[in-house]
Amino acid sequence: MKIVKHSGNIVEYNPIKLRESLLKSGASQLMVSSILKTIEKEIYEGISTKQIYKLAFNQLKKIAGFHAARYNLKEAIRLLGPAGFFFEKYIARIFASENYQTITNFILQGKCVTHEIDVLIKKNHTIAMVECKFHMGKDTNSDVKVPMYILSRFNDLKENHYVIFTTKDVVSNCWIVTNNRFTTDAIAFAKCSKLNLLSWNYPDNCNLKTKNDQNHLYPITCLTTLSLAEKNKLLVLEVILVKEVINNSECLNKIGLSPNRIKNVLKEASELCEYI
């Protein structure tokens, strides 16, 4: 059976690939087998991968919200847009979980021009700039022009002294982070230029997806018990991660949730963050 990808390409339906993605949500083999049977009754020639994803998400949600929340991770990160401001906050949280000091949206004067830096991080006396390339389009990758441009900004900053974390700091490292993927040339150029990359799938075993699962860094936009408007209200309140609501139910009061809904949100949040 032929299905249509987000890019418009037509490929064969692959139930094995779908099974693997469902299992990564934490659902059991039995649950996944049942979901696949249901989906295979509803799919048809020419169905889009988006529609298949929606069918799978809805089936997971019926079983347990936190399975659906994990399955929805990539889309949840995309919902930190459209401007990418909250994505920058989210990336700062990821570095903070690894014992970095972080500052977001900081302006530094380079040798030639002024630069607004998305995130600055410090660990073991090393300070790095972090540039976040956020894409709303699901198939939009960061190509080689991205690290080439950011390298020029880094070169304009790296030998100067600044008041950032202390009174005489030097930016000596550079990261580029994207919610999607880097092209092969972008990765090759970054390696050659000694730039650090972080994306949905890169580096292997230490990418956005694995960091989320290992440290329970799920964005608040994962939760299935909240509406999109409610998620946006929490983001404005600087509630970026799911784990941040578990011991701070007051933020759920602030956005107008009833006691019963607060209970449901906290249950899903706890189950999601306790998943191993």
BELVENBEL-V534897 format. One record per pair of residues at least 24 apart in sequence whose C-alpha atoms are under 6 Angstrom apart, sorted by the first residue. I is the first residue (numbers start at 1). GAP is how many residues later the second one is. If there is no record, write none. Layout:
# BELVENBEL-V534897
{{I,GAP} {I,GAP}}
This chain:
# BELVENBEL-V534897
{{1,44} {2,43} {2,44} {3,43} {3,44} {3,45} {4,42} {4,44} {4,45} {5,43} {5,44} {25,42} {25,45} {25,46} {26,41} {66,202} {66,206} {69,153} {69,154} {76,145} {76,146} {84,50} {110,46} {110,47} {111,45} {127,44} {127,45} {128,43} {128,44} {128,45} {128,46} {129,45} {130,44} {130,45} {130,46} {131,45} {132,44} {132,45} {132,46} {133,45} {134,44} {134,45} {141,39} {141,40} {141,41} {142,40} {143,40} {143,43} {144,41} {144,42} {216,57} {218,24} {225,40} {242,27}}
